[in-house]
């Protein structure tokens, strides 16, 4: 995608009806930038058309993901094109003397790619400061810096496996992850040419007879091809394994994606005679186009990607490059080489850069979703900005004589990225320190709904008066949610964590469940200190403690199931507690009913019953904490919007409570009085509405997890109700 602006010949004007690219004449630089690996093929308008298809899929997917659920495969098509063109450029220089001029290579990349990227990042940051909710600015600043320095893909990979950041709102620069992959590819791929050059030099040095230049060229190409194939096979194998074990991270990281760029590189290194035989089979180009389109239509966000399935769109791109030129009979060239497609292909790099920030910033400013009028307007604005960027920035810098003449000056254009990186870093450094977490009497929180009160006297309080400060609300997290004790969602080994242990505990209490169980850790630590309990946490992100086999991304969630069984074994054989407190979020289905609806959540709840009964049989008391409301939107982000208010950031009580009540209720229905349940939802909701803030305290750090501040205001009421269950009477 970073090569999505390969440029047309200055004087070439080939009508769509005459799509024979080999008839055009280009300068050596132009042929190097955009041609086939063999210089005689010159400009490939059909490759530009393929770029247009790729960027079109991505833009449409970002605008209307439900309409084209697999449009993200356009990125994979870009990867193949970039690998093909870059390898062809390097190979032609390699053929002329088995040398790779790294300074010249990186200088070309810098002057072509970085000025436009720096412009988009700078403008995006300035507009983000004006339009993004304050809760999102810190993440946006960190990702703009990561994008400017091209490690954005690793940042997103970390966020994808970090449960605390998985629900984070999309930033305006998330799409830079693919550009980061390509830049990292450019750092590694030239090493293959250096290795091949060393092999050729060694063979020539040891040969007893003179080695002709043609023979050494063939030897070098053969070595390159072997190395490239080895990289593709290794990367693809790792991609398959990583996608199966950790799909969230596998989507972004470079080792799982390098094979896609490498496929294009392998195509560029194939013998010219073989390419000439294949390129006339135009029907293969149509098959390739069908593979790309079918992938975009049939794949979705639940598809384990990249892995094996990414072979379909990438091989489709390979087929279109190999067989899509004007030399093919009955090929796709009349379609892909048309003026419109070539124009879009010419601006595809800038179009990719601009379209996503415009979408995110428009949604932040306007709210709601992208409508049928918003989408075309965003596309038109993106195309206009892309054309201006190409003409006034990309082309001006790329063709500037003072830049072109010196590889060092070309490489110096990389300094353009310093601007957005510095702006973002200054913002991060200037952010105030973490909130001290102290609530004043003017912020009573849940106390305002205690007793007979059915309304919040602070319901109309300005959002600026709320605690925690809105910009800090996402980080108002309870201890067990972030101290490393909560098991990651791909893990299956329990990690019991002692939260408090007096010298002579009156009882041993274990908190078991998912992140919603962790949500109560601070409250229970306070109670443990008051009551003299030893308190242990056994929690797992995204995992309900149930004997039912749940599903995750459409597959059996075996890691969770194994963890649950192991926890039960630990409780019975090692920990031997007096009381187990269980809580979870009812947001899962099972293998028997994968949908996360009332039926699926009830099955999860009924699956808890065997565990609870086993504990009771071993004289271990059990208490369940009822699920808390789910407001259906990120509460801090909602409050931070331009017109945010408590009233606008509220959800009808029936809706907010219905989403989260099925599992514990299902377990209670089976066990009756044997399962006492603690429910504090009457302190979080009025009879009609569940607001985002109660008693001037922000209630949630996202859409469903209670903030640490709110749990503190709930503490005396929660403690009283928990002790009233009778589960602790026998143990003190």
PyMOL commands that set and color helices and strands:
alter all, ss='L'
color gray80, all
select helices_A, chain A and resi 21-23+28-34+39-41+45-63+73-95+102-131+134-148+152-161+176-206+213-245+247-250+254-256+258-269+272-278+282-298+310-323+333-336+339-346+348-366+372-399+401-404+407-430+445-449+463-465+470-475+479-482+515-518+521-531+558-575+598-617+635-640+653-658+662-674+681-683+708-723
alter helices_A, ss='H'
color red, helices_A
select strands_A, chain A and resi 497-500+507-513+533-539+551-552+555-556+579-583+621-625+650-652+676-678+689-691+693-694+697-698
alter strands_A, ss='S'
color yellow, strands_A
deselect
rebuild
show_as cartoon
